[in-house]
Amino acid sequence: MSDQPAIMYTDLPGLSLLNRGKVRDIYHLGDALLIVATDRISAFDVVMPNPIPDKGRVLTAMSLFWFHLLREAVPNHLISARVEDYPPAARPYARQLAGRSMLVRKAQVVPVECVARGYLAGSGWQEYRRQGTVTGLPLPAGLQESDQLPTPIFTPATKAASGHDLNISMAACIALVGESMARELERLTMEIYRLGSEHARRQGIILADTKFEFGLVQGQLTLVDEVMTPDSSRFWDLKQYQPGRPQDSFDKQPLRDWLEAAGWDKEPPAPDLPPEVVASTRRRYREAYRRLTGKELD
């Protein structure tokens, strides 16, 4: 295991902090942005008081893996993940930044979360149980939870004021960004999902669903943010897959299970996490990286 310290919040005096999200700290660096994946973890839209060691490194390394694998299919915003390539103002913070940061091109972010679903789970399963649809798209009757869909589907979403993802119809997506843009988002999303799920299956992993973000860089649609990580995707073990029930996921499931059992009301502040929950969540993230890339994180 890594001996690098867990990082809950970055401390980079002299750099201009643009945004501090649930997981990432983003800084202005001239014509570029510096994205730092911390070890913060959230559940039920609340950031936990404990970091998960190595989590930010997993998110960064996995995104870099996919950026490289997908480079012929879609442009991405990455400039470099090597601290020695960063502007001089960032280099003194190499210990905080190494392995968990990316220097990226600034992009005009498209206000649509681009979700690809190949299996019936999560909010899609909940909607299907109520009305036989997912984001308004009719599906065959009689499907079970976690069933593979006849064909993968594009189900866009937006961010509600509370920060939750809000599923929207394709018509609403077109109203937001225009038909040409919406159709290209759909095309790119489904192509990336196809490539990602084919690679994952070869590694014994099912990519049940995932979400992407795109932005415009010099007028070109570009893949931005994180890509097919345990935070943005639902990964299942192919050998253990069994439709008709929820599946074990390579993500923060141990954390969510513990919070549910602890009776937390899902309002801040969140309770302190026991060491065994931190350790099991850490193992899940690292195992997802190892299984998908064929490499150990260190």
Order of alpha helices (4+ residues) and beta strands (2+ residues): beta-beta-beta-beta-beta-alpha-beta-alpha-beta-beta-beta-alpha-beta-beta-beta-beta-beta-alpha-alpha-beta-beta-beta-alpha-alpha
